[in-house]
Amino acid sequence: MSGPDPVTRAHDALARLDDVAARTNCVADRDDEAALGAAASAPDGPLHGEPITVKDWVDVAGFRCSGGEVDQAERRPTDDAVAVARLRAAGAVVIAKTAVQVDSDRFGPVRHPHDPSRSPGGSSSGEGATVGGGVVRLGVGSDSGGSVRVPAAWCGVVGIKPSTGLIPSTGHFPRIGGRGDGRTVIGPLAVSVDLAWLAVRVMAGPDGADGAVAPVTVGDPDDIDVSALRVAVGSPGGAPVSDPVAAALERARHVVSEAGATDAGAPPDWLDEARRITEAYWSRRRRTGVQVDQDLDDWDVFRTHVLTATRTIDAIITPTVGEMAPPHRDMETGDYAFCLPASLTGAPAISVPVGDGAVQVIAHRWRDDVAVAVARVVEAAG
């Protein structure tokens, strides 16, 4: 028996959005009439009639896209970002754009969908609220150092940062690119690993405009024998984590062991160096040319170090965050600590909710299939 038609699904999602938006302030822009019209004409495809929300920073034709800036509040692009266009061509229906950051001049405070006194995480905060709050099953965010993975972890959903260069950034506002920002990628938040992976597959591939996207064919997770993998599990360097996160990590270790994967020990201790390089990168406009040149060299050395240290490891499972959703406050660099290394190396990384915590599965760049295969096993332990 078939489910509700796309118009009914969109209408129901908009009704849920009314409730969650009132509690979280997650909406950047919405046009219910346009959303229902798009649902009525949704093309057949793997996402036929699937309501989705999209982060403010990713263009959706006709919806406001401010880049989070007050002076761009009325900017209305006439074209979809390539990632959004591909999702729509696969049948997805955009019902709203979502707010960014946990607190900003443009949108004000964005709250956690289950406890307004807590933070949803940023910068894809509105996506964390809509997917975590049950408005939609799938949303689109972007991730520079954890901006998909942290909201996913804190709001109890799956978040994927795909391999850098897999999904075009064309239509991301503010503009990002391989030279201008070699870390930021567009990625999904979703209620399951498989739905998030479906979205990645739909969005992936060169578009003839983003020169940083490589024509790489990513494998199928169904072809991965998890029992043959070497998987390192732990908190790098013994970095402290909260009890729920520690419990999630231990459960992930157990289920991977049960699946037959070889525990390759603890992940390399790379958090401090990743943080130092990232903080230098974030402050690059205030640094001298000589300093920036050294920063870029340090980044390359870091990537080489990680590749060398993980040569015999297929995947790594770490915490996504050190603690679960804290009381509402501004984001701190430490909130992203476990996410930063994969952003610097371009590796795929998937945040998976496990119990009351969340863990992150990292694989080598272009081995998104391996990350998904392991994440599926971890998800089953949730």
C-alpha positions, -999 to 999 in steps of 0.1 A, spaced: 0 0 0 14 34 -10 19 62 15 5 97 15 8 117 -17 35 144 -19 10 172 -13 -3 156 19 33 149 30 43 185 24 11 198 42 18 176 72 55 187 73 45 224 72 21 218 101 49 202 121 71 231 112 46 255 128 51 237 161 88 233 160 95 268 147 75 283 175 98 265 200 131 268 183 131 298 159 146 275 132 130 291 101 150 315 79 123 317 52 92 297 41 67 299 13 39 274 20 21 280 -12 52 275 -33 61 243 -13 27 228 -18 28 237 -55 62 220 -58 48 189 -41 20 187 -66 45 185 -94 72 166 -77 90 143 -103 92 106 -98 126 96 -84 143 80 -54 131 110 -32 96 114 -47 76 136 -24 102 137 4 98 170 23 132 186 30 146 218 46 177 236 35 202 257 54 200 294 47 235 293 32 225 270 3 205 287 -25 169 276 -32 153 295 -61 127 320 -48 135 316 -11 156 342 7 192 332 12 211 358 33 243 339 41 234 347 76 240 384 71 216 412 80 225 433 50 217 404 26 183 396 43 163 401 11 186 383 -13 165 359 -34 184 337 -58 168 328 -91 186 294 -93 189 265 -70 223 254 -57 234 224 -77 229 201 -47 194 213 -42 185 211 -79 196 175 -79 175 167 -49 145 183 -64 151 164 -97 150 133 -76 116 143 -62 124 161 -30 102 191 -20 118 221 -2 93 233 25 116 259 42 150 275 46 165 272 81 184 296 104 221 294 110 243 297 141 230 293 176 226 330 180 231 357 154 221 393 145 203 379 115 182 352 131 186 356 169 188 325 191 180 290 176 169 265 202 172 228 207 141 209 194 136 189 226 148 213 252 147 250 244 172 257 272 199 238 253 219 244 221 211 226 188 247 232 177 258 252 147 262 264 122 235 242 107 214 248 138 180 251 120 186 218 102 193 202 135 161 215 148 139 205 119 153 170 114 158 164 151 124 178 159 107 155 134 96 182 109 113 164 81 133 132 77 160 149 56 177 183 55 207 199 38 234 217 57 271 225 52 301 216 72 335 233 76 347 219 108 317 201 122 287 223 112 266 193 101 280 167 125 277 187 157 240 197 152 233 161 141 250 148 173 233 172 197 199 168 181 200 130 178 201 124 141 226 113 114 249 138 98 273 132 69 303 152 59 311 136 26 346 135 11 357 169 1 352 173 -37 323 148 -39 294 173 -39 295 206 -58 294 237 -37 279 257 -66 252 279 -51 265 280 -16 263 315 -2 287 328 9 307 313 -19 330 285 -10 356 267 -32 387 246 -33 411 276 -30 389 299 -10 379 273 16 393 238 12 372 224 41 336 233 36 313 208 20 275 204 16 261 174 34 228 160 47 212 155 81 187 127 82 169 102 104 189 73 92 223 65 76 207 51 45 185 81 39 215 104 44 236 83 20 208 84 -6 209 122 -5 247 121 -9 245 99 -39 219 122 -55 239 153 -49 273 139 -58 293 143 -90 309 171 -111 287 199 -124 310 216 -148 313 247 -126 329 237 -93 365 229 -103 372 213 -69 348 184 -76 366 153 -89 350 127 -113 355 100 -87 331 70 -86 324 61 -50 318 25 -42 287 8 -29 285 2 8 266 -30 1 298 -44 -13 319 -38 18 326 -68 41 328 -50 75 342 -81 91 373 -77 70 380 -41 80 405 -28 105 387 -3 127 403 19 153 379 29 182 385 54 209 389 90 220 422 103 204 448 110 231 423 100 258 405 133 253 377 136 280 341 130 270 308 130 289 293 98 303 267 95 275 294 99 248 317 74 265 288 49 267 280 54 230 317 49 221 318 17 241 286 4 225 301 12 190 333 -7 199 312 -37 210 290 -38 179 319 -34 155 337 -63 173 305 -84 171 305 -77 133 339 -92 131 359 -61 123 394 -60 138 400 -34 165 431 -16 153 435 2 187 430 38 195 429 66 169 461 87 165 464 117 188 458 145 164 433 168 181 456 195 194 474 200 160 441 200 141 428 226 165 459 248 161 458 246 123 421 253 122 423 283 146 451 298 124 430 292 93 399 309 109 421 340 118 440 341 84 428 375 75 446 389 105 478 370 99 507 380 77 515 365 44 545 347 59 523 333 86 496 321 62 522 305 40 535 285 71 499 277 81 492 261 47 525 241 49 515 229 84 481 218 69 498 198 42 522 182 68 492 173 90 474 156 61 505 136 53 509 127 90 473 114 92 476 94 60 508 78 72 494 71 106 463 55 93 478 36 64 468 2 78 434 14 92 402 13 71 380 33 95 381 51 128 353 56 153 356 85 177 332 107 196 315 133 175 315 157 204 329 157 239 295 164 255 259 163 244 238 194 239 250 219 265 229 248 279 223 274 252 255 294 246 278 305 217 297 277 200 333 272 211 362 257 192 363 228 216 328 218 205 343 209 171 375 192 184 367 157 173 354 169 139 383 191 128 407 164 116 384 150 90 377 185 77 414 192 73 421 158 55 389 159 33 379 125 47 342 114 49 328 115 84 294 104 97 279 113 130 256 85 143 234 87 174 240 58 198 219 56 229 221 91 245 253 99 228 268 101 193 299 87 176 317 96 144 328 72 117 357 84 96 372 66 66 398 75 40 389 102 14 368 88 -14 359 57 7 325 71 17 313 36 10 334 22 39 323 50 62 286 42 54 291 4 58 306 9 93 280 35 102 252 11 94 266 -14 118 270 13 145 235 26 139 221 -9 145 235 -7 180 216 25 187 
